[in-house]
Amino acid sequence: MAPSFENLPEDEQHYEEEDDIDYSDLYEQYEVQMEEGLDAFVVLDGLPKVPAESAGKLTNFVLKRLNTAGKTSSERFFMPIDEATNMTGGYAFVEYETPAQAIAAVKSLNGTALDKKHVMAVNKLTDIERYGREGRIDEEYKAPEIEPFVEKDHLRWWLGDHEGRDQFVMYRGDNVGVFWNEKDGQPDSIVDRQHWTESFVQWSPKGTYLTSIHAQGVQLWGGPSWSRQKRFAHPGVNLIDFSPDEKYLTTWSHRPLQVDEGHPILSVEEDGKNYIIWDLATGKALRSFVTLDMPGPSTDPEGNPIKKKLQWPAFKWSADSKYVARMTPGQGISVYELPRMNLLDKASIKIEGVVDFEWAPATPQREGIKTYEQLFCYWTPELGSNPAKVGLMTVPSKEIVRTRNLFNVTDAKLHWQSEAAFVCVKVDRHSKSKKSLATNLEIFRVKEKGVPVEVVDSIKDTVINFAWEPKGDRFVLITAGEIPAGAAVPPKTSVSFFCPEKAKGNQIGNFKLIRTVDKKNNNAIHWSPNGRFVLVATVLSQQSFDLDFYDFDFEGEKDEKDKDLTANLQLMSTADHYGVTDIEWDPSGRYVATSASVWKHRMENGYHLYDFKGQLLREEPIEQFKQFAWRPRPARLLSKEEQKAVRKNLREYSRQFDEADEARRNTANREIVEQRRRLLDEWLAWREKTVQYLREEREDLGLATLSLEEAAVKEDDEANGKVVEETIEEIVEETEEVVE
């Protein structure tokens, strides 16, 4: 071990104290030498205590784990033995070939379970030396000081609103405000702050936090006081993504991080990285990654750089947030286990040519499968003589449960149904001459035995948008013909509505076309969060801005041709919002907001609010309007049986809600009447006081005392000239009654 000041002879230490000689330069020199000499060493704690004759077996067992992070050997492994007991001490010192391997061992092996009773702790030896000397550890025990309890904000306080209102955030100009949505009248402001964010705001998936973006990182806000709950240092952050359960956060910057030694939050391991995955509970970085180069040429034939589109989110979460996965385009998929962020089975899943993948949005419930699993769907293009392929893989076993071969494939998109009952693969196929395109839908029935695949191939044009009904089994798609070369106006689109046929029991029949609406300009589909209602719209268009509200379960009479279908489609209303750029339903499905953001154009910015039937409730133009976002709600706590009971008694609940709305309106009217009565009382009191003053003044002058009416007339005459009061009687109603 390199020398330190404490190892100097006693006479030299004494001489230093008497003559005040400065040894700081030598101290710093020795400190640097010590770290440079020992930074390839790690210390292992938590090892089993075994007899000396079994130390060799334990050494070999532990070395197998250690060599997964770097290279070491038994010659570099020292495990002390207690001579008194002839037992190992439960710790060891290990030297790796390079300091980088030691860092990797600490990152990946710390907290590794050796067996049911022993968990191995791995730390850098230099860290122990750095933090364990210079009096940083007091030799005398002192009881820890327990800080007084401070009650924290209730982060889900807004769910207790007696009126069941939802909240939304608006970003306009330099101000960010959160508001209660009011059915009648203007929204009720909760908090409004200037310069709350430098880029944009974003809610967490369950609405617990409001996220603001800054040059130095990300901040999370919440509670009734809207205080800062968390912050994460990621300089230059551009995008963020939460895990579904709000336990983890991914941040990304197009600029690689520059982290120096001694940074208070980030370590040198984050240096040069673009992605960081954080643990929200501890505020610590779990792991960092660099941005991968997208496949394809980086320059065009003329040598100009090609701007490649970023795939976001690059790290995709399983439904229960136990796994996060990242695709290496064309090579495979890396699945990491949370919270340790270790690579599943220490190896990526090799899938040659993989283009895209998507996790199931809910934990699947496949028939006959009782073990835990998560599913993801992926697709690969045609490679040589091999066809394109769509596959379903289960994790953690990495078993492929279903594949489907496809031919003449130009592109494919993966669309999961919200409860993981179906996954629809939208396949764009080209003709043999490659001059025309057509689309067919490959629908995997995940919950049925063997995962059968239903093909919907009655689609002539290319599908430009597809959306499943949330918590349902119906879907809407929009198709468009080919765009003529040099056309200034996009082609007309068609909107098609599909639902299953009626089937016996709980089975779901084949998907059938309900109706197709032609000669439209629609390009966006927005389902209500609870299903049934869908808004088909035209966004980001200068020529059209249609809003069509449809009901899939219209309570009117069903057409004869739809008797065997599980839907009764009806167009409820149409509307328009000039320059609409964004559409979002509130989490209850009662309201939908359409907005025109200044980020996309600078004309008539603001938002409109509609109810689920398409009736316009509020229209609010706002200068420098940037963003509108409803606050999400966590999943319902009611069981399916309780939800069915609510739907069954919906009319009774509706009557109660109508009475509450009427009482609220009457309360508002009563407040106006009371205010007017209060003003009248103030006026009468002032008038009486003034009349009394006039009486006293006349008495002092020896004049005759006036009556109240005469004093009032005199007062008005003196103040404003002569005022004539005239009483007019008007007969409101006259009735005659014969008395016998």
Summary of the structure (lengths in Angstrom):
residues: 740
radius of gyration: 36.6
end to end distance: 126.3
largest distance: 134.7
contacts: 2014
relative contact order: 0.05
helix: 20%
strand: 34%
